Amino acid sequence: MIKKILIILLISVVGLIFFSWLFRFVYDKIELKKEKSITYILKGEDKKLIQDGDLILRYGHGLVSDYIVNSFDEPYSISHCGIVRKTEEGGLFVIHSESSSILVEEGVQMQKFDEFTDAAHPSSIIIVRYNKCKPEELNKITHKAQYYLDQKIPFAYSCNPQDTGRMFCSEMVWHVFLDAYNTDVFKVTSNETDFYQFKNFYNPKQFDIILNHQKNKPDFKNN
């Protein structure tokens, strides 16, 4: 009798896992179709405002992105962040840490800027700039981001601040600022660091908003 109950429980657990995976797979497929049907590239005048070392925030497609946006009590709809790298020739790239469920490559990677924005919900991009250093010192941000890129750091599905062997998107940014300026940009109290709130990037004591496509707060759910 006990053996029969255990078998039923095992089948139930396996079934639950399978249907959870199937739900996410179908959900993300639908979101990917939406993403591919809309082109979201920043205009030239917007790109001229961007500097090396700026942070880029977006609301991406998929079940995880929707969960993050719906779960966080945030002033803007943001699910992902990265660091802008601007070359001397004016080329724009984004260094960020992404999971393999979204891209083929997992972990810290460099992506073309237009590809990064094109994977976002329309009118969701926000660019912010660290204001606690001299303008000529902003390149420290990309230098440290490049270091983690060169290390091929894999993606982390949970946060362990002491572990630099794996990082999710905002955790990577946190390590970059800690390394570059010895500054905890996510510190909310003397004893607490909040890695899961993108509103840390809206703190005017540390960041200036350079570009905000969410000024009118569009209803992304209808896009």
N, C-alpha and C positions, 0 to 999 in steps of 0.2 A: 504493500500500500504506500509506504513512504517512498519507495523507488518510483512508483507511478506518479506521485505528487511532484517529485524532483524533476522528472522528465517533462511534466506539464509546465512547471515553472521555467525550465530551461528553454522549452519551445516558445513560451510567452516572451521571455527576455530577448531571444534571438529575433522573434517576429517584431517586437517593439523597435529593436535596433535597426532592422531592415526597413521598416516603414518610416522611421525617422530619417534614415539616409535617403530613401526614395522621395520623401517629401522635400527635403532640401535640394536634391538633385533636380527635381521638376521645377521647384521654385526658382533656383538659380538659372536654369535653362530659359525660363520665361523672362527673367530679368536681363539675361544676356541678350536675348532677342530685342528687348527694348533698347538696351545700350547700343547695339549695332544699328538700330534704325534711326538714331539721332546723332548728329555731329555737333560736338561742343568744343570748339577751338577758340582760344582767346584772340581778340583783335590785336593788331599791331600796337595801337596806342596803350592798351593794357599791358602788353609785354614790355614796353619801354619803361614802365614804372618798377619793374622787377629787378632786384639786385642779387648778386651772388650771396648765398647764406640766408635768404628769405625762407620762411616756412610756408608751405602750401597745404591748405586744408580742403577736403572735398567730401561730398556725400556720394559714396559709391553704390553700385547695384548689388543685389543679392540678399539672401536671408540674414546673414550676419550683419551686414551694413544696416538693414532695416531694424534689426534687433537693437543695435547700438544706439541709433537715433531715437527709437521709441522708448528706450530704457533710461537714457540720460536726461536729466533736467537741465537742458542747455539752451542758451539764447539763440543758437543757430543749429541747423541740421548738419552735423559733421560725423563721419564715421572713419575717416582715415587722414593721415598727415604724412608729409615728406619734407625734404630739404632741397631747395632749388640750387642747382649748380649752373652758373653762367660762365661760359668760356670767354676767353679774350676776343674771340671772333664773333661773340654775341649769341652763340648757340645756347639753348636752354635744355636742361635735363633735370630729373628729380631722382634723388637717392632716398629710398624708402624700404621698409620691411613689409613684405606681403606674404600671405599664405598661398600654398599651392592650389587651393580650391578656386582661386581667382586667376592666377597666372600659372604658366607652365613651370616657371622658375620660382622656387620658394626662398624666403629670407631676404636679407639686405641685397638690394639690386639697384641698378641705375636704368632709368627708363626715359625715353624722349618725352619732353614736356607736353607736347600736343597729345601723345598717346595717354599720358596720365590724366589730362583734363577730359579727354574724349571718353574716358571710362567712368565719368561722373554724371550725376543727374544734372540736367541743364540748370544754369544759374545757381550753382551751389559752391563755386570756387571762392575761397577767401585767401588772401596773401597777407601775412603779418611779418613784421621785422623787429628783431631784438633791439631795444633802445638803451641798453645799459653798457654799451661799449662805443668806441669811436667807429665811424663808418669804415675806416681802413682795416679794422679788426674783425669785420664780419666774416672775412674769408677763413677765420679759424673754425667756423662752423662747418664749412664744406671740407676743410682739411681733415677734421675728425670724422666726418661722415664717410669720406673717402677711405679712411683707415678701416672702418668697420666693413665697408664694401670690399676692400682688398682681403679682409679676413674671411669673407664668405660666411658671415654669421647667419645661421638658419633661423627660421621663424619660431617664435615662442607662443604657445597657446595658453600660457599662464605667466604671471609676473613674478620674477624672483630678482630683486634689485642687485643682489650680490652675484648673480650669475650673468656674466657677459658673453656666455657661449651661445645664448639664444635670446632674441629680442623681438617683440612686436613693435608696431609703428611708433607709438608715442614713447615707448620705453627706449627705443633707439635714440630719439630726439633728446630724451632726458639724459642719457649717458653722454651724448655729444656735448651738451651744455655743461655738464658736470666736468668733463675732461677739458673743454676749451676755456671755461671761465670760472671753474670751481663754484658754479651756481646751480642750486636746485630749483629749476623753474616750475616744478610741480608742488613745491612745499606750500601747504595751506595753513598749517599751524606749526608750532615749534617741535611737535612730535609726530606730525603726520605728513606724508607725501602721497598725493593722489595722482596715480598714473592713468586713471580711466576717465578723466574729465578734460575735454578739449577746451573748455572755457578758461583753462589756465592760460591759453594763448590770447585771450581777450583782455587780460589784466594790463591796463594802461601803464602800470608801474614798471612793466617789463617789455611789453610789445606794443607796437603801433600797427593799426590796420592800414595796409597800403592799398588793397583792392578788395572790395566786398560786393560780390554778385548776389548776395542774399539780403540786400537792403530792404527789398519789398516782401521778404518772407514768402515766396511762392509755395503753393501746395504741391510738393514733389510727388505725393501719392497719386496725383492725377496725370503725371507725365508718362 
